[in-house]
Structure formats: C-alpha cells, structure tokens
Amino acid sequence: MKDYDKALMEFDQLSQLKHLHSNPGYFLMAITLLKRNKEGDRNKAQVLLEKVIGENLSGRKEAEKWLKK
C-alpha cells in the first residue's frame, strides 16, 4: 500500500508493547524506513537495526546481515 508514515506509526506502537513474547516493531520500522527512503531514513533505520541487535530483538539475524553490507 506504500503508506509508509501510517506503517511507521503502527510499528512504533507495536514496539512499545512489552507483554509480547516476540516483538518485531523496531525491525519492521527499520524495513519501512529503508523502503520509504526519504532523507535521513537510512540513518534512522541503521540505529533501529543496531537496537534490534543490541537488545536481541525479533529480526536480529537479518539485521546483522544487513548491517554487514
């Protein structure tokens, strides 16, 4: 649907939920930023991917692969 701004809001809300066994919110936000590709999005996505790795969140393995590239 390419409604990136709405997706970012939804994924941000998801990332704030603490009672989930697995929470892909930050990872999905990073993917959305990379797809949207506005100025500054790559840097924001990198920060989120580093957070995913550092906190061992859902999407960690993929995040590690992407940051190596």
N, CA, C, O and CB atoms as a CASP TS submission, in Angstrom:
PFRMAT TS
TARGET T0000
AUTHOR 0000-0000-0000
METHOD Language model
MODEL 1
PARENT N/A
ATOM      1  N   MET     1       0.818  -1.190   0.000  1.00  0.00           N
ATOM      2  CA  MET     1       0.000   0.000   0.000  1.00  0.00           C
ATOM      3  C   MET     1       0.864   1.257   0.000  1.00  0.00           C
ATOM      4  O   MET     1       0.390   2.329  -0.377  1.00  0.00           O
ATOM      5  CB  MET     1      -0.932  -0.004   1.198  1.00  0.00           C
ATOM      6  N   LYS     2       2.095   1.145   0.408  1.00  0.00           N
ATOM      7  CA  LYS     2       3.074   2.233   0.409  1.00  0.00           C
ATOM      8  C   LYS     2       2.665   3.435   1.256  1.00  0.00           C
ATOM      9  O   LYS     2       3.072   4.560   0.967  1.00  0.00           O
ATOM     10  CB  LYS     2       3.314   2.685  -0.992  1.00  0.00           C
ATOM     11  N   ASP     3       1.877   3.211   2.283  1.00  0.00           N
ATOM     12  CA  ASP     3       1.537   4.275   3.234  1.00  0.00           C
ATOM     13  C   ASP     3       2.553   4.173   4.377  1.00  0.00           C
ATOM     14  O   ASP     3       2.238   3.720   5.478  1.00  0.00           O
ATOM     15  CB  ASP     3       0.029   4.146   3.766  1.00  0.00           C
ATOM     16  N   TYR     4       3.767   4.604   4.082  1.00  0.00           N
ATOM     17  CA  TYR     4       4.892   4.411   4.987  1.00  0.00           C
ATOM     18  C   TYR     4       4.724   5.142   6.316  1.00  0.00           C
ATOM     19  O   TYR     4       5.089   4.617   7.367  1.00  0.00           O
ATOM     20  CB  TYR     4       6.157   4.864   4.323  1.00  0.00           C
ATOM     21  N   ASP     5       4.175   6.345   6.268  1.00  0.00           N
ATOM     22  CA  ASP     5       4.014   7.110   7.501  1.00  0.00           C
ATOM     23  C   ASP     5       3.045   6.411   8.455  1.00  0.00           C
ATOM     24  O   ASP     5       3.295   6.341   9.658  1.00  0.00           O
ATOM     25  CB  ASP     5       3.518   8.529   7.187  1.00  0.00           C
ATOM     26  N   LYS     6       1.952   5.901   7.922  1.00  0.00           N
ATOM     27  CA  LYS     6       0.992   5.173   8.763  1.00  0.00           C
ATOM     28  C   LYS     6       1.631   3.900   9.303  1.00  0.00           C
ATOM     29  O   LYS     6       1.462   3.563  10.475  1.00  0.00           O
ATOM     30  CB  LYS     6      -0.294   4.833   7.966  1.00  0.00           C
ATOM     31  N   ALA     7       2.361   3.197   8.450  1.00  0.00           N
ATOM     32  CA  ALA     7       3.029   1.966   8.883  1.00  0.00           C
ATOM     33  C   ALA     7       4.015   2.263  10.009  1.00  0.00           C
ATOM     34  O   ALA     7       4.092   1.513  10.982  1.00  0.00           O
ATOM     35  CB  ALA     7       3.758   1.295   7.697  1.00  0.00           C
ATOM     36  N   LEU     8       4.764   3.349   9.880  1.00  0.00           N
ATOM     37  CA  LEU     8       5.733   3.702  10.925  1.00  0.00           C
ATOM     38  C   LEU     8       5.035   3.968  12.255  1.00  0.00           C
ATOM     39  O   LEU     8       5.538   3.582  13.310  1.00  0.00           O
ATOM     40  CB  LEU     8       6.549   4.935  10.505  1.00  0.00           C
ATOM     41  N   MET     9       3.877   4.628  12.206  1.00  0.00           N
ATOM     42  CA  MET     9       3.123   4.882  13.441  1.00  0.00           C
ATOM     43  C   MET     9       2.659   3.561  14.065  1.00  0.00           C
ATOM     44  O   MET     9       2.763   3.373  15.278  1.00  0.00           O
ATOM     45  CB  MET     9       1.903   5.801  13.156  1.00  0.00           C
ATOM     46  N   GLU    10       2.157   2.667  13.249  1.00  0.00           N
ATOM     47  CA  GLU    10       1.669   1.380  13.750  1.00  0.00           C
ATOM     48  C   GLU    10       2.812   0.554  14.339  1.00  0.00           C
ATOM     49  O   GLU    10       2.664  -0.042  15.406  1.00  0.00           O
ATOM     50  CB  GLU    10       0.973   0.595  12.624  1.00  0.00           C
ATOM     51  N   PHE    11       3.944   0.518  13.647  1.00  0.00           N
ATOM     52  CA  PHE    11       5.076  -0.265  14.131  1.00  0.00           C
ATOM     53  C   PHE    11       5.686   0.350  15.389  1.00  0.00           C
ATOM     54  O   PHE    11       6.197  -0.367  16.249  1.00  0.00           O
ATOM     55  CB  PHE    11       6.137  -0.384  13.043  1.00  0.00           C
ATOM     56  N   ASP    12       5.631   1.671  15.493  1.00  0.00           N
ATOM     57  CA  ASP    12       6.103   2.327  16.706  1.00  0.00           C
ATOM     58  C   ASP    12       5.230   1.925  17.891  1.00  0.00           C
ATOM     59  O   ASP    12       5.742   1.629  18.970  1.00  0.00           O
ATOM     60  CB  ASP    12       6.106   3.861  16.531  1.00  0.00           C
ATOM     61  N   GLN    13       3.924   1.913  17.692  1.00  0.00           N
ATOM     62  CA  GLN    13       3.017   1.470  18.756  1.00  0.00           C
ATOM     63  C   GLN    13       3.290   0.016  19.117  1.00  0.00           C
ATOM     64  O   GLN    13       3.297  -0.341  20.295  1.00  0.00           O
ATOM     65  CB  GLN    13       1.544   1.643  18.326  1.00  0.00           C
ATOM     66  N   LEU    14       3.517  -0.823  18.112  1.00  0.00           N
ATOM     67  CA  LEU    14       3.829  -2.231  18.358  1.00  0.00           C
ATOM     68  C   LEU    14       5.109  -2.349  19.178  1.00  0.00           C
ATOM     69  O   LEU    14       5.178  -3.155  20.106  1.00  0.00           O
ATOM     70  CB  LEU    14       3.971  -3.000  17.025  1.00  0.00           C
ATOM     71  N   SER    15       6.114  -1.558  18.846  1.00  0.00           N
ATOM     72  CA  SER    15       7.401  -1.670  19.541  1.00  0.00           C
ATOM     73  C   SER    15       7.284  -1.320  21.020  1.00  0.00           C
ATOM     74  O   SER    15       8.122  -1.734  21.822  1.00  0.00           O
ATOM     75  CB  SER    15       8.433  -0.766  18.880  1.00  0.00           C
ATOM     76  N   GLN    16       6.259  -0.565  21.386  1.00  0.00           N
ATOM     77  CA  GLN    16       6.075  -0.151  22.781  1.00  0.00           C
ATOM     78  C   GLN    16       5.399  -1.226  23.637  1.00  0.00           C
ATOM     79  O   GLN    16       5.401  -1.125  24.864  1.00  0.00           O
ATOM     80  CB  GLN    16       5.255   1.123  22.832  1.00  0.00           C
ATOM     81  N   LEU    17       4.827  -2.242  23.010  1.00  0.00           N
ATOM     82  CA  LEU    17       4.157  -3.303  23.756  1.00  0.00           C
ATOM     83  C   LEU    17       5.197  -4.196  24.426  1.00  0.00           C
ATOM     84  O   LEU    17       6.088  -4.729  23.765  1.00  0.00           O
ATOM     85  CB  LEU    17       3.239  -4.137  22.826  1.00  0.00           C
ATOM     86  N   LYS    18       5.079  -4.350  25.717  1.00  0.00           N
ATOM     87  CA  LYS    18       6.092  -5.083  26.477  1.00  0.00           C
ATOM     88  C   LYS    18       5.674  -6.515  26.830  1.00  0.00           C
ATOM     89  O   LYS    18       6.517  -7.317  27.232  1.00  0.00           O
ATOM     90  CB  LYS    18       6.411  -4.330  27.741  1.00  0.00           C
ATOM     91  N   HIS    19       4.410  -6.839  26.690  1.00  0.00           N
ATOM     92  CA  HIS    19       3.925  -8.145  27.128  1.00  0.00           C
ATOM     93  C   HIS    19       4.050  -9.229  26.046  1.00  0.00           C
ATOM     94  O   HIS    19       3.627 -10.363  26.274  1.00  0.00           O
ATOM     95  CB  HIS    19       2.482  -8.028  27.560  1.00  0.00           C
ATOM     96  N   LEU    20       4.615  -8.911  24.887  1.00  0.00           N
ATOM     97  CA  LEU    20       4.717  -9.870  23.797  1.00  0.00           C
ATOM     98  C   LEU    20       5.935 -10.778  23.969  1.00  0.00           C
ATOM     99  O   LEU    20       6.974 -10.355  24.476  1.00  0.00           O
ATOM    100  CB  LEU    20       4.790  -9.141  22.457  1.00  0.00           C
ATOM    101  N   HIS    21       5.789 -12.011  23.545  1.00  0.00           N
ATOM    102  CA  HIS    21       6.923 -12.949  23.575  1.00  0.00           C
ATOM    103  C   HIS    21       7.998 -12.517  22.578  1.00  0.00           C
ATOM    104  O   HIS    21       9.193 -12.582  22.866  1.00  0.00           O
ATOM    105  CB  HIS    21       6.448 -14.392  23.258  1.00  0.00           C
ATOM    106  N   SER    22       7.556 -12.080  21.416  1.00  0.00           N
ATOM    107  CA  SER    22       8.457 -11.624  20.364  1.00  0.00           C
ATOM    108  C   SER    22       7.855 -10.353  19.775  1.00  0.00           C
ATOM    109  O   SER    22       6.676 -10.327  19.421  1.00  0.00           O
ATOM    110  CB  SER    22       8.672 -12.730  19.259  1.00  0.00           C
ATOM    111  N   ASN    23       8.658  -9.307  19.669  1.00  0.00           N
ATOM    112  CA  ASN    23       8.135  -8.043  19.180  1.00  0.00           C
ATOM    113  C   ASN    23       8.997  -7.532  18.021  1.00  0.00           C
ATOM    114  O   ASN    23      10.119  -7.073  18.241  1.00  0.00           O
ATOM    115  CB  ASN    23       8.079  -7.003  20.319  1.00  0.00           C
ATOM    116  N   PRO    24       8.481  -7.608  16.794  1.00  0.00           N
ATOM    117  CA  PRO    24       9.239  -7.164  15.624  1.00  0.00           C
ATOM    118  C   PRO    24       9.090  -5.677  15.315  1.00  0.00           C
ATOM    119  O   PRO    24       9.482  -5.240  14.233  1.00  0.00           O
ATOM    120  CB  PRO    24       8.816  -7.953  14.432  1.00  0.00           C
ATOM    121  N   GLY    25       8.541  -4.897  16.226  1.00  0.00           N
ATOM    122  CA  GLY    25       8.239  -3.491  15.951  1.00  0.00           C
ATOM    123  C   GLY    25       9.413  -2.691  15.426  1.00  0.00           C
ATOM    124  O   GLY    25       9.291  -2.042  14.387  1.00  0.00           O
ATOM    125  N   TYR    26      10.542  -2.716  16.107  1.00  0.00           N
ATOM    126  CA  TYR    26      11.708  -1.934  15.671  1.00  0.00           C
ATOM    127  C   TYR    26      12.245  -2.432  14.330  1.00  0.00           C
ATOM    128  O   TYR    26      12.639  -1.634  13.479  1.00  0.00           O
ATOM    129  CB  TYR    26      12.818  -1.995  16.732  1.00  0.00           C
ATOM    130  N   PHE    27      12.258  -3.732  14.148  1.00  0.00           N
ATOM    131  CA  PHE    27      12.734  -4.311  12.894  1.00  0.00           C
ATOM    132  C   PHE    27      11.836  -3.874  11.736  1.00  0.00           C
ATOM    133  O   PHE    27      12.332  -3.501  10.672  1.00  0.00           O
ATOM    134  CB  PHE    27      12.780  -5.853  12.990  1.00  0.00           C
ATOM    135  N   LEU    28      10.525  -3.920  11.938  1.00  0.00           N
ATOM    136  CA  LEU    28       9.591  -3.516  10.892  1.00  0.00           C
ATOM    137  C   LEU    28       9.685  -2.018  10.614  1.00  0.00           C
ATOM    138  O   LEU    28       9.507  -1.585   9.476  1.00  0.00           O
ATOM    139  CB  LEU    28       8.162  -3.887  11.285  1.00  0.00           C
ATOM    140  N   MET    29       9.962  -1.234  11.641  1.00  0.00           N
ATOM    141  CA  MET    29      10.168   0.197  11.429  1.00  0.00           C
ATOM    142  C   MET    29      11.401   0.434  10.550  1.00  0.00           C
ATOM    143  O   MET    29      11.378   1.281   9.658  1.00  0.00           O
ATOM    144  CB  MET    29      10.323   0.929  12.783  1.00  0.00           C
ATOM    145  N   ALA    30      12.460  -0.309  10.804  1.00  0.00           N
ATOM    146  CA  ALA    30      13.683  -0.165  10.011  1.00  0.00           C
ATOM    147  C   ALA    30      13.423  -0.530   8.549  1.00  0.00           C
ATOM    148  O   ALA    30      13.869   0.180   7.648  1.00  0.00           O
ATOM    149  CB  ALA    30      14.811  -1.049  10.588  1.00  0.00           C
ATOM    150  N   ILE    31      12.713  -1.616   8.309  1.00  0.00           N
ATOM    151  CA  ILE    31      12.396  -2.018   6.933  1.00  0.00           C
ATOM    152  C   ILE    31      11.581  -0.928   6.241  1.00  0.00           C
ATOM    153  O   ILE    31      11.843  -0.583   5.089  1.00  0.00           O
ATOM    154  CB  ILE    31      11.619  -3.361   6.918  1.00  0.00           C
ATOM    155  N   THR    32      10.599  -0.394   6.951  1.00  0.00           N
ATOM    156  CA  THR    32       9.746   0.644   6.385  1.00  0.00           C
ATOM    157  C   THR    32      10.560   1.892   6.036  1.00  0.00           C
ATOM    158  O   THR    32      10.359   2.492   4.981  1.00  0.00           O
ATOM    159  CB  THR    32       8.620   1.001   7.365  1.00  0.00           C
ATOM    160  N   LEU    33      11.458   2.270   6.907  1.00  0.00           N
ATOM    161  CA  LEU    33      12.307   3.431   6.622  1.00  0.00           C
ATOM    162  C   LEU    33      13.176   3.187   5.392  1.00  0.00           C
ATOM    163  O   LEU    33      13.351   4.083   4.566  1.00  0.00           O
ATOM    164  CB  LEU    33      13.193   3.757   7.834  1.00  0.00           C
ATOM    165  N   LEU    34      13.717   1.986   5.268  1.00  0.00           N
ATOM    166  CA  LEU    34      14.548   1.671   4.106  1.00  0.00           C
ATOM    167  C   LEU    34      13.721   1.710   2.826  1.00  0.00           C
ATOM    168  O   LEU    34      14.204   2.171   1.792  1.00  0.00           O
ATOM    169  CB  LEU    34      15.207   0.291   4.271  1.00  0.00           C
ATOM    170  N   LYS    35      12.496   1.238   2.883  1.00  0.00           N
ATOM    171  CA  LYS    35      11.633   1.255   1.698  1.00  0.00           C
ATOM    172  C   LYS    35      11.182   2.681   1.361  1.00  0.00           C
ATOM    173  O   LYS    35      11.125   3.058   0.190  1.00  0.00           O
ATOM    174  CB  LYS    35      10.406   0.352   1.920  1.00  0.00           C
ATOM    175  N   ARG    36      10.863   3.467   2.389  1.00  0.00           N
ATOM    176  CA  ARG    36      10.414   4.843   2.151  1.00  0.00           C
ATOM    177  C   ARG    36      11.537   5.662   1.535  1.00  0.00           C
ATOM    178  O   ARG    36      11.312   6.411   0.584  1.00  0.00           O
ATOM    179  CB  ARG    36       9.933   5.497   3.462  1.00  0.00           C
ATOM    180  N   ASN    37      12.743   5.524   2.071  1.00  0.00           N
ATOM    181  CA  ASN    37      13.966   6.104   1.507  1.00  0.00           C
ATOM    182  C   ASN    37      13.951   7.626   1.384  1.00  0.00           C
ATOM    183  O   ASN    37      14.436   8.172   0.393  1.00  0.00           O
ATOM    184  CB  ASN    37      14.211   5.518   0.164  1.00  0.00           C
ATOM    185  N   LYS    38      13.402   8.308   2.377  1.00  0.00           N
ATOM    186  CA  LYS    38      13.498   9.763   2.419  1.00  0.00           C
ATOM    187  C   LYS    38      14.837  10.142   3.048  1.00  0.00           C
ATOM    188  O   LYS    38      15.547   9.295   3.588  1.00  0.00           O
ATOM    189  CB  LYS    38      12.304  10.388   3.217  1.00  0.00           C
ATOM    190  N   GLU    39      15.166  11.429   2.966  1.00  0.00           N
ATOM    191  CA  GLU    39      16.414  11.907   3.554  1.00  0.00           C
ATOM    192  C   GLU    39      16.439  11.578   5.046  1.00  0.00           C
ATOM    193  O   GLU    39      15.499  11.897   5.773  1.00  0.00           O
ATOM    194  CB  GLU    39      16.581  13.434   3.328  1.00  0.00           C
ATOM    195  N   GLY    40      17.506  10.945   5.491  1.00  0.00           N
ATOM    196  CA  GLY    40      17.684  10.585   6.891  1.00  0.00           C
ATOM    197  C   GLY    40      17.128   9.222   7.266  1.00  0.00           C
ATOM    198  O   GLY    40      17.411   8.716   8.352  1.00  0.00           O
ATOM    199  N   ASP    41      16.333   8.615   6.374  1.00  0.00           N
ATOM    200  CA  ASP    41      15.725   7.322   6.702  1.00  0.00           C
ATOM    201  C   ASP    41      16.759   6.209   6.872  1.00  0.00           C
ATOM    202  O   ASP    41      16.617   5.357   7.749  1.00  0.00           O
ATOM    203  CB  ASP    41      14.735   6.930   5.623  1.00  0.00           C
ATOM    204  N   ARG    42      17.785   6.214   6.047  1.00  0.00           N
ATOM    205  CA  ARG    42      18.810   5.160   6.159  1.00  0.00           C
ATOM    206  C   ARG    42      19.504   5.212   7.518  1.00  0.00           C
ATOM    207  O   ARG    42      19.744   4.177   8.140  1.00  0.00           O
ATOM    208  CB  ARG    42      19.856   5.300   5.030  1.00  0.00           C
ATOM    209  N   ASN    43      19.822   6.415   7.973  1.00  0.00           N
ATOM    210  CA  ASN    43      20.482   6.556   9.274  1.00  0.00           C
ATOM    211  C   ASN    43      19.571   6.111  10.405  1.00  0.00           C
ATOM    212  O   ASN    43      20.016   5.431  11.331  1.00  0.00           O
ATOM    213  CB  ASN    43      20.918   8.003   9.499  1.00  0.00           C
ATOM    214  N   LYS    44      18.292   6.491  10.337  1.00  0.00           N
ATOM    215  CA  LYS    44      17.333   6.068  11.354  1.00  0.00           C
ATOM    216  C   LYS    44      17.178   4.547  11.344  1.00  0.00           C
ATOM    217  O   LYS    44      17.111   3.913  12.398  1.00  0.00           O
ATOM    218  CB  LYS    44      15.969   6.747  11.124  1.00  0.00           C
ATOM    219  N   ALA    45      17.123   3.971  10.143  1.00  0.00           N
ATOM    220  CA  ALA    45      16.997   2.513  10.024  1.00  0.00           C
ATOM    221  C   ALA    45      18.222   1.824  10.626  1.00  0.00           C
ATOM    222  O   ALA    45      18.088   0.805  11.304  1.00  0.00           O
ATOM    223  CB  ALA    45      16.823   2.097   8.539  1.00  0.00           C
ATOM    224  N   GLN    46      19.409   2.371  10.384  1.00  0.00           N
ATOM    225  CA  GLN    46      20.627   1.785  10.937  1.00  0.00           C
ATOM    226  C   GLN    46      20.590   1.786  12.459  1.00  0.00           C
ATOM    227  O   GLN    46      20.959   0.796  13.090  1.00  0.00           O
ATOM    228  CB  GLN    46      21.860   2.544  10.440  1.00  0.00           C
ATOM    229  N   VAL    47      20.149   2.887  13.048  1.00  0.00           N
ATOM    230  CA  VAL    47      20.050   2.980  14.504  1.00  0.00           C
ATOM    231  C   VAL    47      19.075   1.918  15.028  1.00  0.00           C
ATOM    232  O   VAL    47      19.351   1.258  16.030  1.00  0.00           O
ATOM    233  CB  VAL    47      19.590   4.404  14.933  1.00  0.00           C
ATOM    234  N   LEU    48      17.953   1.759  14.355  1.00  0.00           N
ATOM    235  CA  LEU    48      16.969   0.762  14.785  1.00  0.00           C
ATOM    236  C   LEU    48      17.514  -0.658  14.644  1.00  0.00           C
ATOM    237  O   LEU    48      17.302  -1.498  15.519  1.00  0.00           O
ATOM    238  CB  LEU    48      15.677   0.907  13.975  1.00  0.00           C
ATOM    239  N   LEU    49      18.211  -0.922  13.550  1.00  0.00           N
ATOM    240  CA  LEU    49      18.784  -2.259  13.359  1.00  0.00           C
ATOM    241  C   LEU    49      19.842  -2.548  14.421  1.00  0.00           C
ATOM    242  O   LEU    49      19.943  -3.676  14.906  1.00  0.00           O
ATOM    243  CB  LEU    49      19.398  -2.390  11.949  1.00  0.00           C
ATOM    244  N   GLU    50      20.618  -1.552  14.779  1.00  0.00           N
ATOM    245  CA  GLU    50      21.609  -1.730  15.844  1.00  0.00           C
ATOM    246  C   GLU    50      20.916  -1.995  17.180  1.00  0.00           C
ATOM    247  O   GLU    50      21.412  -2.772  17.996  1.00  0.00           O
ATOM    248  CB  GLU    50      22.521  -0.487  15.951  1.00  0.00           C
ATOM    249  N   LYS    51      19.783  -1.356  17.399  1.00  0.00           N
ATOM    250  CA  LYS    51      18.999  -1.594  18.616  1.00  0.00           C
ATOM    251  C   LYS    51      18.469  -3.025  18.628  1.00  0.00           C
ATOM    252  O   LYS    51      18.515  -3.699  19.657  1.00  0.00           O
ATOM    253  CB  LYS    51      17.827  -0.585  18.722  1.00  0.00           C
ATOM    254  N   VAL    52      17.974  -3.479  17.503  1.00  0.00           N
ATOM    255  CA  VAL    52      17.464  -4.852  17.374  1.00  0.00           C
ATOM    256  C   VAL    52      18.569  -5.845  17.731  1.00  0.00           C
ATOM    257  O   VAL    52      18.333  -6.815  18.450  1.00  0.00           O
ATOM    258  CB  VAL    52      16.935  -5.117  15.930  1.00  0.00           C
ATOM    259  N   ILE    53      19.759  -5.598  17.229  1.00  0.00           N
ATOM    260  CA  ILE    53      20.884  -6.490  17.509  1.00  0.00           C
ATOM    261  C   ILE    53      21.297  -6.390  18.976  1.00  0.00           C
ATOM    262  O   ILE    53      21.455  -7.403  19.657  1.00  0.00           O
ATOM    263  CB  ILE    53      22.079  -6.156  16.595  1.00  0.00           C
ATOM    264  N   GLY    54      21.467  -5.175  19.446  1.00  0.00           N
ATOM    265  CA  GLY    54      21.948  -4.949  20.812  1.00  0.00           C
ATOM    266  C   GLY    54      21.019  -5.488  21.882  1.00  0.00           C
ATOM    267  O   GLY    54      21.469  -5.926  22.940  1.00  0.00           O
ATOM    268  N   GLU    55      19.712  -5.458  21.606  1.00  0.00           N
ATOM    269  CA  GLU    55      18.741  -5.932  22.586  1.00  0.00           C
ATOM    270  C   GLU    55      18.212  -7.323  22.262  1.00  0.00           C
ATOM    271  O   GLU    55      17.284  -7.812  22.907  1.00  0.00           O
ATOM    272  CB  GLU    55      17.593  -4.963  22.676  1.00  0.00           C
ATOM    273  N   ASN    56      18.817  -7.958  21.247  1.00  0.00           N
ATOM    274  CA  ASN    56      18.456  -9.316  20.833  1.00  0.00           C
ATOM    275  C   ASN    56      16.952  -9.430  20.564  1.00  0.00           C
ATOM    276  O   ASN    56      16.278 -10.328  21.070  1.00  0.00           O
ATOM    277  CB  ASN    56      18.878 -10.332  21.909  1.00  0.00           C
ATOM    278  N   LEU    57      16.451  -8.499  19.757  1.00  0.00           N
ATOM    279  CA  LEU    57      15.032  -8.458  19.441  1.00  0.00           C
ATOM    280  C   LEU    57      14.723  -9.262  18.187  1.00  0.00           C
ATOM    281  O   LEU    57      15.623  -9.725  17.486  1.00  0.00           O
ATOM    282  CB  LEU    57      14.570  -7.019  19.267  1.00  0.00           C
ATOM    283  N   SER    58      13.449  -9.416  17.926  1.00  0.00           N
ATOM    284  CA  SER    58      12.987 -10.130  16.741  1.00  0.00           C
ATOM    285  C   SER    58      13.560  -9.480  15.487  1.00  0.00           C
ATOM    286  O   SER    58      13.466  -8.264  15.319  1.00  0.00           O
ATOM    287  CB  SER    58      11.445 -10.154  16.683  1.00  0.00           C
ATOM    288  N   GLY    59      14.153 -10.286  14.604  1.00  0.00           N
ATOM    289  CA  GLY    59      14.778  -9.797  13.390  1.00  0.00           C
ATOM    290  C   GLY    59      16.277  -9.610  13.516  1.00  0.00           C
ATOM    291  O   GLY    59      16.917  -9.085  12.605  1.00  0.00           O
ATOM    292  N   ARG    60      16.849 -10.040  14.651  1.00  0.00           N
ATOM    293  CA  ARG    60      18.276  -9.828  14.919  1.00  0.00           C
ATOM    294  C   ARG    60      19.174 -10.404  13.829  1.00  0.00           C
ATOM    295  O   ARG    60      20.100  -9.729  13.378  1.00  0.00           O
ATOM    296  CB  ARG    60      18.644 -10.443  16.251  1.00  0.00           C
ATOM    297  N   LYS    61      18.923 -11.625  13.402  1.00  0.00           N
ATOM    298  CA  LYS    61      19.809 -12.254  12.414  1.00  0.00           C
ATOM    299  C   LYS    61      19.797 -11.494  11.089  1.00  0.00           C
ATOM    300  O   LYS    61      20.848 -11.276  10.486  1.00  0.00           O
ATOM    301  CB  LYS    61      19.395 -13.714  12.180  1.00  0.00           C
ATOM    302  N   GLU    62      18.622 -11.095  10.642  1.00  0.00           N
ATOM    303  CA  GLU    62      18.525 -10.332   9.408  1.00  0.00           C
ATOM    304  C   GLU    62      19.208  -8.977   9.556  1.00  0.00           C
ATOM    305  O   GLU    62      19.902  -8.520   8.648  1.00  0.00           O
ATOM    306  CB  GLU    62      17.061 -10.149   9.006  1.00  0.00           C
ATOM    307  N   ALA    63      19.007  -8.340  10.702  1.00  0.00           N
ATOM    308  CA  ALA    63      19.626  -7.039  10.959  1.00  0.00           C
ATOM    309  C   ALA    63      21.141  -7.150  10.893  1.00  0.00           C
ATOM    310  O   ALA    63      21.802  -6.282  10.324  1.00  0.00           O
ATOM    311  CB  ALA    63      19.191  -6.491  12.329  1.00  0.00           C
ATOM    312  N   GLU    64      21.693  -8.205  11.467  1.00  0.00           N
ATOM    313  CA  GLU    64      23.149  -8.402  11.422  1.00  0.00           C
ATOM    314  C   GLU    64      23.630  -8.534   9.991  1.00  0.00           C
ATOM    315  O   GLU    64      24.661  -7.964   9.633  1.00  0.00           O
ATOM    316  CB  GLU    64      23.556  -9.644  12.228  1.00  0.00           C
ATOM    317  N   LYS    65      22.909  -9.270   9.169  1.00  0.00           N
ATOM    318  CA  LYS    65      23.294  -9.448   7.754  1.00  0.00           C
ATOM    319  C   LYS    65      23.262  -8.113   7.027  1.00  0.00           C
ATOM    320  O   LYS    65      24.183  -7.787   6.278  1.00  0.00           O
ATOM    321  CB  LYS    65      22.354 -10.460   7.047  1.00  0.00           C
ATOM    322  N   TRP    66      22.213  -7.347   7.245  1.00  0.00           N
ATOM    323  CA  TRP    66      22.058  -6.085   6.528  1.00  0.00           C
ATOM    324  C   TRP    66      23.107  -5.074   6.928  1.00  0.00           C
ATOM    325  O   TRP    66      23.595  -4.325   6.081  1.00  0.00           O
ATOM    326  CB  TRP    66      20.688  -5.513   6.767  1.00  0.00           C
ATOM    327  N   LEU    67      23.460  -5.035   8.186  1.00  0.00           N
ATOM    328  CA  LEU    67      24.457  -4.053   8.629  1.00  0.00           C
ATOM    329  C   LEU    67      25.857  -4.415   8.167  1.00  0.00           C
ATOM    330  O   LEU    67      26.726  -3.545   8.108  1.00  0.00           O
ATOM    331  CB  LEU    67      24.436  -3.928  10.141  1.00  0.00           C
ATOM    332  N   LYS    68      26.094  -5.670   7.841  1.00  0.00           N
ATOM    333  CA  LYS    68      27.403  -6.072   7.333  1.00  0.00           C
ATOM    334  C   LYS    68      27.603  -5.613   5.890  1.00  0.00           C
ATOM    335  O   LYS    68      28.737  -5.487   5.427  1.00  0.00           O
ATOM    336  CB  LYS    68      27.565  -7.590   7.427  1.00  0.00           C
ATOM    337  N   LYS    69      26.500  -5.361   5.179  1.00  0.00           N
ATOM    338  CA  LYS    69      26.581  -4.960   3.764  1.00  0.00           C
ATOM    339  C   LYS    69      26.922  -3.503   3.620  1.00  0.00           C
ATOM    340  O   LYS    69      27.029  -3.002   2.501  1.00  0.00           O
ATOM    341  CB  LYS    69      25.275  -5.246   3.050  1.00  0.00           C
TER
END
